[in-house]
Amino acid sequence: MTLLCIRQPGYLPYVGFFKKIQSSDIFVYLDDTKYVSHGWDNRNKIKTDTGSMWLTVPINRNSTKKLMDVLIENNHDWKKKHLRSIQINYQKSPYFETYWDSIKNIYNKDWKKLIDLNLSLIEYFNSELNIKTKNLRSSELNIDSTGSERLLHICEKLNVDTYLSGSSGYDYLDEKIFQNNGIKVIYENFQHPTYRQRGSGFIPNMSIIDLLFNEGENSKKIISESENF
């Protein structure tokens, strides 16, 4: 079985995103799809002492047709705000110092496109989590079809026999065309792991930095042992 997963590369993704990559033989970053306003493309959550908070990268609203073309609105001092928010809420976490300098160095680069920032962060986290799944961008494949046919054509172009769909795929995926072309569809059923967090009560679905700052090297084992389907 050769399993393929296709997802948009969001900003500071949550644990489940990295479980998807780890579960796959090939992972395609869907970068030439429509940018999703108020989604996860340019924002995510971190844990605070009183709950959680959003970190949102401001974007140029005139550049939002495709995710790969979205420009960051750098007139706002968003980097300073995000770094300060991360530092305030995680500096007392046991593994903060392990990752802080590297994350800070990524932020301090001159980012113009959202996709480049997102993928740089994702690649860094993949490295720290020892995730070595082959990956590429959908824009590299030059596929013009849409919807389920597009996902099928990506599978065919990469010569895989199994496609890992999100749970929402039950509502929109034309599974029959996959079956007719000899490709099996598996639906995701991610079970979010519980791990050590600072503060009272466990809050799931925080950015991956929440896991890393709190569990360090053990994060690899936590993701590896979590269930995805």
N, C-alpha and C positions, 0 to 999 in steps of 0.2 A: 504493500500500500504506500502510495506517495500522496501525502496530504497537503493541500494548499489552503491558506487563509488569506483573505483580502480585506483590509480595513483602512480607514482614513487615519493618518498619523496626527493625533491630536497633541495638544499642549500639556506637558507633564502628565502623561496618561496614568490611569489607575492600575492596580495590581493585575486585574483581569486582562488588560491589553497585553501585558508581558507574558501572561500564561498562554494567550492565543499564539504569540510568536513561538514560545517554547514548544507548544504542542504541534507545531507545523514542521513539515519538511522544507517548504518554501513559503515565504510570507511576502505578499505584495502590498506596498504602501499605495493606497488609492489616492494619488495626488492630483489627477486630472478630472476629478469629479467636482460637482458644484459645492462651493463653500456653504457651510451651514451656519446661519446666524443664530446666536443664542444656543449653540450646541457645545461641542467639546473641542472644536478646531483651535480656538484661541483662548481657552480658559479651562481651569480645573480648581479643585478644592484642596485646602490643607486644613489640618486640625488645629484648633486653638484651645485655650483653657476653658472657654465657654461653649464650644461647639465646633463650628467650621467656618471658613471664609473662602470667598472666591479670589483667585488671582486671574486677571483678565488682561491679555495683551491687546492694546488699542490698535485698530486697523483702519486703513484708508478705505472708506466705503465705496470709492470709485473703482476699486480693484478686486471686487468680490465675486466675479463670475466663476472662476475655478480656483480651487484651493492652492494650486501651484503658483498662481499669479497674485495672491493676496499680499499686499504690502503692509508693513508695520507703520503705524503713525508715530514716528519718533519725535514729534513735537512735544509729546507727553513724556515725562521722566518715569516711565513705567518700570525700567530696570531697577532703579533705586528703590522704588516702592516694593517691588516683588522681592528683591534681595533682603530688604529690611524686614518685611513680613515673615519671610522664611527664617531669618536669623532670630527674630524675637520669639517665634513660636517653637523653634527647634534647638536653640543653642544649649539647652540643658538636657537634650536627648543624649543617650549614651554613645551614639556613633556619629554625632553631628560633625565633629572635626575630621572624621574619616573621609567625608565626601564634600565638605563645604568649599574648600579651595577650588576643587575641580569644577563644581557647579558654578561658583562665582566667576571663574575664568570663562566659562561658556557664555554666561550672560553678558560679560563685559566686551565681547566681540561686537563688531559693527554689523548688526543684522538689518537687512532691508526687507527680505521676504519671510513671511511666517513659516512657510514650509521648511526653509533652511534651519531656522531656529528649532522647530519641533524635531526634525530628524537628527540634528546634532545632539540634542538632549536624549532622545530615544537611543541613539547609538552609544552614548556614554553609559546609560543605564543597562543596556544589553551587555556591554562589556563587563560592568561591575557584577552583573547577575550571571555571568558566564553563559549567556544565551548566544549560540553560534549558528542559528538558523539562517540559511541562505535567504537573502531579501533583495528586492528590486522595486523600482517605482513603476506604476502602471503606465505612466507617460512614456516609458521606454519601449512599450510593447506596440504602440501605434494601432490600437484597436478602437474602431469608431462606433461599434454597436452600443446599445443601451440596455438597461434593465438586466433581466436574467440572462439574456443572450450575451451580453457583455461579459458577465461572470463566467459563463460557459466558455466563451472564446478565449478568455485568459487561461482557463484550465487546459483547454486544448493546445494552446500555444506553448504552454510550459510542460505539456505531456504528463499531467497528473491524472490519477484515477479517483481521487476523493476530494471533495470540497467541504470545508468546515464553514457552515453558515452561522450567523448569529441567531439567537432565539427568535428575533423578530422576523427572520426569514420564513417562518411558518405562515406569515400573513401576506408575503409578496412574492416569494420565490416560485418560479415555474419549475418545479422539481421534475416534471415529466420530460422536459427537453434534456436534462442531465441524464436521466435514466436511458433515454433513447440514444444517447451518445456514449454510453458505457461508463458514466461517471457517477459514483456514489455520493450522496449528500448526507452529511452528519450535522446535526444541530447542536449548537453549544448549550451547555448547561453548567455554567461556571458557578462553583460553590466558593464564595469568598472566605478565605481563611481568617481566623481570629489570631491576632498577634499582640505583642506588648505595645501599648500606647501610653503616653503621658496624659495625665488628667483623668477625670472620672468618666467611666463608660466607654465602651468601644464603639467607634463610628466607622462603618465600612465605606469603601469606594472613595477613599482619599487618594491623592496623587501618590505615585510610587515613592516619592521622597519620604513620605510618612513611614513606610515600611523600612526603607534603608536607614534612616536616621535612628529608628528605634530598635532594629534587629541586626543591622550590619551584615556580616558574613552569613548569618543564619537566614537571611532573606532568600538566598538561593534554595535552601531546603524547604522553606515555607511555600514558595511558588511551585517547586517541583512536586511537592506532596499534595497540592490543592487539586481538586477535580475540575475538569472542563467539559467532559461529555461522557 
